[in-house]
Amino acid sequence: MQNYSNIRVLVVDDEPAIRDSLSAFLDDYGFNTSNCGSTEEARELMMEQPFDVCIVDLRLPGLSGEDLIRLASKRFPGQRYIIHTGSISYNLPEELKALGMRPEHVFHKPIRVLTLLVKCIKQLVEETGEQMPAH
């Protein structure tokens, strides 16, 4: 298994069992994982350290997951997002598509094949790296 400790992932979900199990899986896979249960906590963590990929539940206390993505994408343009939702009828709004999100960045709960999530995280990080200017 590869070491992905240089990839910072934030899991934002208000359900502790889902948040903890998803974080534990990503930790086991070698990602540098943090987690929290609300949009407000997520914003505080992002201020301390930007993340490569944020896995965001849509229904959160306070601001929604979509609101978090909209706000964070303005402040942290290098971050990428994956939506993790229990809503089977969710359609990605045009505003999020304009931020570069695609339908394959939406995962429905429960995620049956977690390796697909790992693949999505790696692809988002690779795409971001390709868009970064050379130093």
Backbone as CSV, one residue per row, in Angstrom:
resi,resn,N_x,N_y,N_z,CA_x,CA_y,CA_z,C_x,C_y,C_z
1,MET,0.847,-1.191,0.000,0.000,0.000,0.000,0.889,1.250,0.000
2,GLN,0.518,2.223,-0.809,1.303,3.458,-0.890,1.089,4.321,0.350
3,ASN,2.026,5.228,0.573,1.917,6.165,1.676,1.358,7.480,1.141
4,TYR,0.212,7.866,1.641,-0.433,9.103,1.201,-0.406,10.154,2.309
5,SER,0.580,10.067,3.209,0.606,10.965,4.366,0.785,12.429,3.978
6,ASN,1.234,12.686,2.750,1.370,14.078,2.302,0.039,14.640,1.797
7,ILE,-0.997,13.818,1.712,-2.318,14.282,1.265,-3.184,14.521,2.502
8,ARG,-3.572,15.785,2.679,-4.384,16.183,3.827,-5.870,16.117,3.470
9,VAL,-6.614,15.309,4.232,-8.041,15.108,3.974,-8.834,15.514,5.212
10,LEU,-9.901,16.286,4.998,-10.806,16.670,6.071,-12.152,15.998,5.833
11,VAL,-12.645,15.282,6.850,-13.964,14.657,6.799,-14.903,15.497,7.651
12,VAL,-15.988,16.008,7.030,-16.959,16.845,7.730,-18.304,16.130,7.704
13,ASP,-18.715,15.596,8.861,-19.989,14.885,8.959,-20.469,14.984,10.401
14,ASP,-21.739,15.312,10.595,-22.256,15.477,11.953,-22.628,14.148,12.614
15,GLU,-22.554,13.048,11.901,-22.829,11.736,12.487,-21.500,11.108,12.913
16,PRO,-21.252,11.041,14.229,-19.948,10.565,14.710,-19.539,9.196,14.173
17,ALA,-20.466,8.254,14.081,-20.101,6.905,13.618,-19.607,6.944,12.173
18,ILE,-20.271,7.716,11.323,-19.856,7.823,9.912,-18.530,8.567,9.820
19,ARG,-18.448,9.689,10.519,-17.227,10.512,10.499,-16.024,9.706,10.982
20,ASP,-16.192,9.007,12.093,-15.081,8.257,12.671,-14.680,7.065,11.819
21,SER,-15.655,6.337,11.275,-15.303,5.164,10.466,-14.642,5.577,9.152
22,LEU,-15.120,6.646,8.545,-14.508,7.129,7.300,-13.085,7.633,7.566
23,SER,-12.915,8.368,8.649,-11.584,8.862,9.016,-10.636,7.707,9.310
24,ALA,-11.121,6.697,10.028,-10.281,5.548,10.366,-9.849,4.807,9.098
25,PHE,-10.767,4.631,8.156,-10.415,3.969,6.902,-9.326,4.757,6.173
26,LEU,-9.497,6.079,6.076,-8.519,6.912,5.361,-7.183,6.934,6.106
27,ASP,-7.238,6.952,7.439,-6.000,6.862,8.234,-5.272,5.555,7.935
28,ASP,-6.028,4.458,7.929,-5.436,3.144,7.642,-4.816,3.113,6.253
29,TYR,-5.403,3.871,5.335,-4.882,3.925,3.969,-3.640,4.803,3.874
30,GLY,-3.363,5.554,4.941,-2.147,6.364,4.983,-2.343,7.846,4.772
31,PHE,-3.595,8.293,4.600,-3.840,9.722,4.420,-3.652,10.455,5.745
32,ASN,-3.333,11.744,5.674,-3.239,12.617,6.835,-4.646,13.180,7.041
33,THR,-5.406,12.563,7.942,-6.840,12.824,8.053,-7.194,13.588,9.318
34,SER,-8.100,14.573,9.154,-8.711,15.285,10.277,-10.212,15.169,10.088
35,ASN,-10.969,15.417,11.155,-12.420,15.391,10.991,-13.100,16.323,11.967
36,CYS,-14.346,16.664,11.649,-15.148,17.524,12.500,-16.626,17.310,12.174
37,GLY,-17.490,17.897,13.009,-18.915,17.640,12.878,-19.774,18.800,12.416
38,SER,-19.165,19.931,12.056,-19.976,21.071,11.618,-19.194,21.955,10.643
39,THR,-19.943,22.782,9.952,-19.348,23.738,9.023,-18.432,24.704,9.767
40,GLU,-18.875,25.151,10.935,-18.083,26.106,11.704,-16.752,25.501,12.117
41,GLU,-16.787,24.251,12.608,-15.535,23.581,12.975,-14.636,23.402,11.755
42,ALA,-15.235,23.059,10.629,-14.460,22.864,9.407,-13.747,24.151,9.013
43,ARG,-14.450,25.264,9.092,-13.835,26.538,8.726,-12.671,26.876,9.655
44,GLU,-12.817,26.583,10.948,-11.718,26.824,11.896,-10.508,25.973,11.551
45,LEU,-10.743,24.677,11.254,-9.638,23.788,10.896,-8.950,24.249,9.612
46,MET,-9.739,24.713,8.652,-9.165,25.193,7.385,-8.303,26.432,7.595
47,MET,-8.673,27.261,8.572,-7.868,28.448,8.860,-6.519,28.045,9.445
48,GLU,-6.499,26.961,10.209,-5.252,26.483,10.805,-4.359,25.820,9.766
49,GLN,-4.989,25.086,8.847,-4.225,24.331,7.846,-5.145,24.007,6.676
50,PRO,-4.843,24.499,5.488,-5.680,24.123,4.351,-5.526,22.638,4.049
51,PHE,-6.551,22.068,3.446,-6.573,20.650,3.123,-6.526,20.463,1.612
52,ASP,-6.064,19.300,1.199,-6.063,18.976,-0.229,-7.469,18.623,-0.689
53,VAL,-8.142,17.778,0.105,-9.486,17.316,-0.236,-10.348,17.334,1.021
54,CYS,-11.581,17.841,0.871,-12.546,17.849,1.964,-13.731,16.981,1.555
55,ILE,-14.055,16.018,2.401,-15.219,15.157,2.173,-16.333,15.727,3.037
56,VAL,-17.385,16.240,2.387,-18.371,17.060,3.079,-19.768,16.448,2.979
57,ASP,-20.380,16.243,4.144,-21.784,15.847,4.208,-22.620,17.075,3.840
58,LEU,-23.773,16.864,3.231,-24.612,17.999,2.853,-25.416,18.549,4.013
59,ARG,-25.979,17.668,4.827,-26.828,18.114,5.937,-25.989,18.216,7.199
60,LEU,-25.673,19.448,7.527,-24.862,19.744,8.705,-25.591,20.763,9.569
61,PRO,-25.316,20.789,10.878,-25.913,21.847,11.701,-25.371,23.210,11.266
62,GLY,-26.216,24.205,11.276,-25.780,25.531,10.815,-25.776,25.580,9.299
63,LEU,-24.681,26.048,8.739,-24.581,26.130,7.285,-24.521,24.730,6.678
64,SER,-25.067,24.591,5.486,-25.062,23.291,4.801,-23.680,22.979,4.233
65,GLY,-23.508,21.741,3.832,-22.266,21.337,3.188,-22.014,22.102,1.901
66,GLU,-23.075,22.355,1.139,-22.918,23.154,-0.082,-22.424,24.554,0.246
67,ASP,-22.979,25.154,1.303,-22.529,26.495,1.713,-21.053,26.470,2.108
68,LEU,-20.657,25.426,2.832,-19.254,25.294,3.220,-18.360,25.252,1.978
69,ILE,-18.732,24.469,1.002,-17.929,24.358,-0.220,-17.852,25.699,-0.936
70,ARG,-18.978,26.393,-1.046,-18.986,27.707,-1.715,-18.051,28.690,-1.012
71,LEU,-18.177,28.775,0.309,-17.360,29.727,1.077,-15.883,29.339,1.058
72,ALA,-15.599,28.069,1.294,-14.209,27.623,1.391,-13.498,27.702,0.044
73,SER,-14.216,27.472,-1.033,-13.561,27.503,-2.352,-13.092,28.909,-2.707
74,LYS,-13.746,29.923,-2.172,-13.311,31.300,-2.405,-12.045,31.612,-1.605
75,ARG,-12.017,31.140,-0.381,-10.894,31.448,0.512,-9.693,30.530,0.288
76,PHE,-9.970,29.281,-0.081,-8.914,28.276,-0.269,-9.064,27.649,-1.650
77,PRO,-8.664,28.359,-2.694,-8.913,27.886,-4.060,-8.210,26.573,-4.411
78,GLY,-7.204,26.182,-3.663,-6.509,24.930,-3.962,-7.188,23.689,-3.408
79,GLN,-8.143,23.868,-2.502,-8.839,22.724,-1.916,-9.816,22.145,-2.922
80,ARG,-10.015,20.837,-2.845,-11.003,20.150,-3.673,-11.997,19.466,-2.757
81,TYR,-13.177,19.145,-3.294,-14.274,18.679,-2.458,-14.930,17.426,-3.024
82,ILE,-15.342,16.583,-2.092,-16.146,15.405,-2.388,-17.387,15.531,-1.514
83,ILE,-18.542,15.323,-2.107,-19.788,15.367,-1.347,-20.127,13.944,-0.917
84,HIS,-20.520,13.820,0.346,-20.903,12.536,0.931,-22.315,12.738,1.464
85,THR,-23.308,12.154,0.802,-24.691,12.456,1.151,-25.551,11.215,1.304
86,GLY,-26.565,11.338,2.132,-27.553,10.282,2.281,-28.719,10.469,1.330
87,SER,-28.746,11.566,0.607,-29.831,11.863,-0.330,-29.552,11.191,-1.673
88,ILE,-30.358,10.190,-2.013,-30.115,9.470,-3.269,-30.532,10.278,-4.493
89,SER,-31.338,11.315,-4.281,-31.805,12.113,-5.417,-30.986,13.386,-5.611
90,TYR,-29.839,13.504,-4.948,-29.042,14.726,-5.016,-28.456,14.923,-6.410
91,ASN,-28.629,16.134,-6.924,-28.019,16.536,-8.189,-27.095,17.707,-7.923
92,LEU,-25.899,17.633,-8.456,-24.897,18.677,-8.270,-25.393,19.982,-8.901
93,PRO,-25.494,21.061,-8.117,-25.967,22.330,-8.681,-24.911,22.952,-9.610
94,GLU,-25.371,23.786,-10.506,-24.490,24.430,-11.486,-23.368,25.217,-10.817
95,GLU,-23.676,25.862,-9.695,-22.666,26.663,-9.004,-21.479,25.799,-8.555
96,LEU,-21.752,24.577,-8.086,-20.667,23.690,-7.685,-19.952,23.102,-8.899
97,LYS,-20.690,22.872,-9.966,-20.049,22.416,-11.212,-19.078,23.477,-11.715
98,ALA,-19.452,24.733,-11.555,-18.584,25.835,-11.992,-17.288,25.876,-11.181
99,LEU,-17.296,25.282,-9.991,-16.095,25.219,-9.161,-15.223,24.013,-9.524
100,GLY,-15.672,23.252,-10.527,-14.892,22.100,-10.974,-15.385,20.771,-10.445
101,MET,-16.471,20.789,-9.689,-16.997,19.528,-9.177,-17.759,18.801,-10.279
102,ARG,-17.660,17.482,-10.241,-18.333,16.637,-11.232,-19.169,15.584,-10.513
103,PRO,-20.121,14.967,-11.217,-20.963,13.945,-10.575,-20.159,12.825,-9.906
104,GLU,-18.990,12.501,-10.428,-18.181,11.441,-9.807,-17.555,11.877,-8.486
105,HIS,-17.765,13.134,-8.101,-17.294,13.634,-6.812,-18.398,13.560,-5.755
106,VAL,-19.511,12.928,-6.101,-20.624,12.765,-5.172,-20.735,11.284,-4.814
107,PHE,-20.624,10.995,-3.514,-20.740,9.628,-3.015,-21.967,9.540,-2.123
108,HIS,-22.733,8.481,-2.311,-23.944,8.276,-1.520,-23.658,7.342,-0.348
109,LYS,-24.252,7.677,0.790,-24.082,6.860,1.997,-24.967,5.618,1.894
110,PRO,-24.503,4.503,2.365,-23.124,4.215,2.743,-22.282,3.930,1.499
111,ILE,-21.022,4.300,1.565,-20.120,4.018,0.447,-19.788,2.531,0.517
112,ARG,-20.192,1.807,-0.506,-20.014,0.352,-0.501,-18.593,-0.062,-0.893
113,VAL,-17.970,0.691,-1.799,-16.616,0.360,-2.249,-15.726,1.552,-1.899
114,LEU,-15.124,1.485,-0.727,-14.341,2.615,-0.234,-13.098,2.880,-1.074
115,THR,-12.611,1.898,-1.796,-11.441,2.139,-2.640,-11.775,3.125,-3.767
116,LEU,-13.053,3.246,-4.138,-13.436,4.255,-5.134,-13.257,5.663,-4.563
117,LEU,-13.499,5.808,-3.276,-13.271,7.099,-2.618,-11.780,7.433,-2.631
118,VAL,-10.943,6.447,-2.344,-9.488,6.646,-2.374,-9.056,7.070,-3.774
119,LYS,-9.583,6.410,-4.778,-9.247,6.735,-6.171,-9.652,8.170,-6.501
120,CYS,-10.830,8.583,-6.042,-11.313,9.946,-6.290,-10.412,10.970,-5.609
121,ILE,-10.010,10.703,-4.368,-9.115,11.624,-3.653,-7.809,11.774,-4.427
122,LYS,-7.228,10.650,-4.823,-5.956,10.692,-5.561,-6.106,11.462,-6.871
123,GLN,-7.204,11.250,-7.597,-7.413,11.959,-8.866,-7.556,13.461,-8.640
124,LEU,-8.285,13.860,-7.617,-8.445,15.290,-7.328,-7.109,15.939,-7.008
125,VAL,-6.279,15.250,-6.236,-4.968,15.788,-5.879,-4.081,15.876,-7.118
126,GLU,-4.131,14.857,-7.964,-3.329,14.880,-9.193,-3.777,16.003,-10.116
127,GLU,-5.090,16.193,-10.259,-5.611,17.278,-11.104,-5.182,18.634,-10.569
128,THR,-5.223,18.794,-9.257,-4.817,20.055,-8.641,-3.343,20.312,-8.898
129,GLY,-2.524,19.268,-8.774,-1.090,19.395,-9.022,-0.785,19.810,-10.445
130,GLU,-1.573,19.309,-11.398,-1.371,19.661,-12.804,-1.727,21.117,-13.065
131,GLN,-2.642,21.672,-12.241,-3.070,23.048,-12.449,-2.180,24.054,-11.729
132,MET,-1.320,23.570,-10.846,-0.458,24.447,-10.074,0.683,24.971,-10.951
133,PRO,1.014,26.245,-10.856,2.143,26.771,-11.622,3.459,26.207,-11.103
134,ALA,4.424,26.088,-11.973,5.751,25.589,-11.576,6.450,26.613,-10.696
135,HIS,7.172,26.143,-9.681,7.880,27.061,-8.765,9.324,27.149,-9.157
